[in-house]
């Protein structure tokens, strides 16, 4: 799947970028189901734009593998399948392990403090049963970890994978037991990085993502994906 950053940093806030992001989010969340036709004129009216940014967004979505454009017929949603999700998790597990390993050598003191503060805030949010805040903090933790690797390419790729899995992650993190385990896993990853143990950091970060697959399977959260 292509990286949505191909749109460019400046385009993120452009008309085309906003249209692209909205349609992409709706496909990933399932609001636009598989095989749904995305009509340029209908979308243009909904977004109150011309057909040009709609057409450009659909072409970019085709590059990501989320839309199939059939000449002289139209654009149709492909969406994310169960196979796609599992593949993304396995790829993410390897890359997240690499990210933690690289963070051992590249993390700053400020980034380390931010990660530790994130864990403390996550525990507090869980104690107050603020599950919406827990999800936001989980997103922040992984973004901080990606930045700590000091690899722009790794950060970009992992952030993209993270976004694809957002709907499922929200469901997974609605379970207090899983959240408690997740926070504990985060703390151990940070401790390994702090102790400059790159092998342990890699193994813990890799295993953290693999446990997410098991959790999704055990709670049948993948059953709705084709």
ABEGO torsion letter per residue (X at the ends): XBBAAAAEAAAAABAAAAAAAAAAAAAAAGABBBGBBBBAAAAAAAAGBBAAAAAAAAAAAAAAGABBBBBGAEBBBAEBBAAAAAAAAAAAAAAAAAAAAAAAAABBAAAAAAAAAAAAAAAAAAAAGBAAAAAAAAAAAAAAAAAAAGBAAAAAAAAAAAAAAAAAAAAAAABAAAAAAAAAAAAAAAAAAAAGBAAAAAAAAAAAAAAAAAAAAAAGAAAABX
